[in-house]
Amino acid sequence: MAFGIPKIDLGLELSLKRDMKRVEEKLLEQIQGDYPLVIETSRHLVTAGGKRLRPLLALLGAQFGDPKADGIIEAAVVVELTHLATLYHDDVMDEAPLRRGVESANERWGNTVAILTGDYLFAKASDLLADLGPEAVRLQARTFERLVIGQISETQGSTSGLSLLDHYLKVVADKTGSLIATSARLGAMLAGAPTAEIEALTAFGEKIGVVFQLADDVIDIESESTESGKTPGTDLREGVPTLVTLFILTSDKPEDAELKAILSAPIKDEAVVEQTLVALRAHPALAQAKELLNNYAAQAQGEIAGLPDNAAKRALIELCEVIVTRTA
């Protein structure tokens, strides 16, 4: 399955492979410089791989206009550099020891170097973005604003009268959905796609971003090992509410009282983490989380129902289904 997408059109597959090769080359080119440590720390996550979902969506969005238009490869690199920068910062805040199956930058070089590496990647993305025009620059600025607001909102907690679940979904839309939406939008916009199609792809990107994070929440509970590239139960150790745990934390059932008490704070004892994972895997909250995940996936597919019936649209629909069922 090319790009994890089953039954992808052969012509589209070949085109995407060529373009993604150029994206990878330009990613490595962007982190070259005069400072060996910065190059080493930047390459750490770039070469660790990853799904490259954001560049892929930029390239797929471009299929609704002229996919060979100027700036599309650069746009795909910009969104991936931005994503990578946020990962360095996230790992510092989460004190994560592992990222993409390798030692996290903060674990290897310390928090200061990890934060500055993230800043460096933001700078490289901005430099590349400057050549894409003021509309692209403004879109990136507004996306970056949402990324920051999402992180602050997550840290602060709900203060706007929203339920815990609604607050969480808003945070996810800001922290994850915004950049994925921008990825699809940038590709379509630079390719000269019609306005209605740009808007549909943007809405799809936002929803599929939420789907991606909610699937991560399920994986964090269901994964039996580090196959996901992250340590299972990381959110439990950090006391970070996720979709599965929120269903329990908002439960008023007496039988959930003990589990609620455990989930209400970071779990530092590894034995308790393991016991809690076993309990969560057997709890109805996991099925509730999967149901909401599927609902969001259906909404995402609905956003692009009116797009031309071409290979790219079919690939987006298949991609949505793959994200829902992934295990890593």
N, C-alpha and C positions, 0 to 999 in steps of 0.2 A: 504494500500500500504506500504509494508515494505521498509524502507529507502526512502520513497517517490517514489519508482519505481513500476509502475503497472505491473502486469503479470510476476513478477519475478519468476524464477524457484524455486520450493519448497525446493529442496535439497540445492541449493545455498543460499536461504534465511536463512535456519536453520544454515548453516555453518557460514554465515556472522554475524548472531545474536550471535552465540557463541563467535566468535572472537571479535566482537565489545564489548561484555561484558568484555572480558579480557582487551581490550583497555581502557575502562572506569575505570576499577579497577587500571590499571597501571598508568593512568593519575593522579588519586587521590593519589596513592602511591608516585609518583614523587614529589608532592608538599608538602610532609610531611617534617618536619625539626625541628630545635630548636628555631625558632623565630615565636611566635604566630601571630604577625602582618603580616609577610610575608605569612604565611599559610592562614590567613584570606583573604588577598588581592589577592593571587593566586587563591584561591578557588572561588573567586567572579565570574569570567567568566567561569571557568571550570564547576561549578555546574549550571550556568545559561543555560547550554545546547548548542544549536547551531546545525547546520546541520551535522557536522562531515563529511563534503564532502571529506576532504583530507585523513583522515584515511580510509574512505570507498573506495576511489580510490586506496590506497595502497593495501587494501585487495582484491579488484577486479583485480588489476594488477597481484597479486600473483597467481590468478587462471590460469594464462597462463604458470605456472611452477608447482612447488610443494608448494601448499598453506600452508602446515604444516612445511615448512622449518624454521630453526632457524632464529630469528631476525625480522620476518615479523610483529609481534605484536609491537615490540619495534620501528620499523620503522614507523608504524602507529601513535604511541604515539609521536615520534619525530616531525613529520610534524604537528600534532595538537598543540603541545607545541610551535612550531615556529610560527604558525598562531596566537595563542592566544597572544604571546609576541608582535607581530606586532599590534594587536588590541589595547593593552594598549598604545603603542606609537602613533598610529593613532589618538586615542581619545584625547590625549594631544594636538597634532598638530591641530586637528579640533575643539578643545574646545567643544567636543560633550557631551551633558548632559545624553544621553541614549545609552545603548548598550545591544543588545539581550533582550530588554524589561525591563532591570533593570538600575538603576542609574549607570553611568559609574564610573570607579575607580577614575579618576581625579576629578570628581564632588564630590565624597564621601570623598576621602583622600587627594586630592590635586595633582598637577602635579608631584612633586618630587617623591612621593610614587608610583604613577602610572608608571613613567618612570623606576624606580628601580625594580618594580615588573616585567615589561617586560624584563629587563636585567636578572633578576633571572630566568625567564622561559627559556630564551635563554641559560643560563648556564646549566639548568637541561636537556635541549634537547641535548646540546653538550656532557654532561657527559654520557647520554644514547647512543648517537651516536658512542662514542669511541669504543664500543664493536662490532660495525657492520662492522668495517674494514676500511682501508684507502680510498677505492673507494667511500664508503658512506660518509666519512668525507669530501672528496674533493667535492663531489656533493653538500653537504650541504653548504660548504664554497662558492661555485660558485653561488648557489641559493641565499644565503644571500647577496652576492655582487649585484646581480640583484635587490633584494628587495630594497637595499639602493640606488642604481643608479636610480631606478624607482622613488623613493621618491624625490631624489634630482632633477631629471629631471622635475618632476611635479612642484616642488617649483620654479625652475629656469625659466621654460617655454621653448618654442622651440627656440633653438639657432643653429640648425644644418641644416637649410634650408628646414626642413620638413613643410608641411602644418599643421595648428592647429589640424586637424583631425588625420593625420598620426602620429603626435607627441603624441597625446592623446592615440592612439591605441598602440603605442610603450610603453608608460608609463604603460598602463594596462597590457600588456604582461609581463613586468618586475615585476610590483607590485603584480599582482594576478596570471597571467598565470604561472610564473616561479615555484612557490611553488606547485601548483596543478600538473604541469608536473612532478616535482620531486617526488610527492607522488606516482603517477602511476609508475614512473620509479623505485623507490626504492623497491616497492612491487614486481614488475616483476623481477628486478635484483637479489634480495635476494632469490626469488623462483627458480632461475636458468632458467628463460624463454629464448628462443632463441633470439639472438641479434636483428634480424629483428622485432620481436614482441615487444621487449623492446623499440626500436626506434619508432615504430608505436604508442605505448601507451604513450610515452613521447610527441609526436607531438599532439596526441589527448588531453592529459592533458593541454598542453599549450593553445590550441584552446578553450577547454571547460572552462578554466579559464577566457579567454577573454569574452566568452559568459556569464559566471556567473556575471562578473562586468557590462557588458552592460545591462543585465537584471536588475541589481541593479539600474542602471541609470534610467531605465524606471519606476521601482517601486518607486523611489524617487519622481517622478512626478505624477504617477498614483494613488499611495496609498492615500486613503481618511483618514486614521487614523494612529496610531502607530502599526498597525498589523504586520508590517515588523520588529518590534523590534527596529526601529530607527525613529527619528522624520521626517515626510515627509517634503521635502523642505530644508533639512539640507545643501545640496550643494549650494542652492541659498543663504542661510544665510551667508555661508562662501565665496561666490564668486568663488567657485570651478567649472570650466567648466566640463561638462559631455556630453555624446553623444548627448542628445536632445538639450541642449543649444548651443553646438558647431555648429549644423546645422543652428541655427539662427544667431549666432555671425559671421558666414562666409557668411551670405546671403547679397546680394546686392539689395534686393527688397525694394522699398520705404516703403511698408506697415510694414516692420519689423524694421524700424529705431527706433521707440519708445521702442520696446521690447529689441532691442540690447543695447540701452543705459541703460536700467534697469539691464540687465544681465551682463554688463561690470564691475560691482563692487559688493561687498557683499551687500546684502539687509538686513538692520537692522530693518526696520519697519515691524512688523508682519502683518499688514493689507496689505502692498504691497506684502509680501511673498504670502499671500493667493490669492490676485488678479493675481499675476504672475503665480501661479500654475494653476488657472482656465484658463488663456490664453494659457499656454503651453499644457494643456490637449486638447485644441481645435485646436492646431496648426499642420500643416502638418509635422513639424519636428518630432513629436512623431511617426508618421507612417514611416518616413524615418529611424528613429532609430530602430524601430521594424524590418524593412526590412534588415538592416545591421546585426542586431542580428540573424535573421534567416539565413542569408548567412554564418555567422561564424559557426552557429550550423551545417549547411550542410557540411562545410569544416571539422569540427571536426569528424563528422560521416564518411566522406570520408577517413580520416587518418587511421581508423581501418577496412576499407572495406576488406582488405586482411587477417585479423586475422581469426583463426579457428572459424567456426560457432558453438560456444558453448554458454552455459547459461550466462557466464560472458560477452561475446561480446554483446549478446542481452540486457543484463542489462545496459551496457554502452550506447547503442543506446537509450534505454528508458530513462535513466538518463538525457541524452542530451536534450531530448524533454521536460522532466519535468522542467529542469532549464530554458528553454525558456519561458514556460508558467506559471512559479511560480508567486505568488503575495506577497511572504514574504521571 
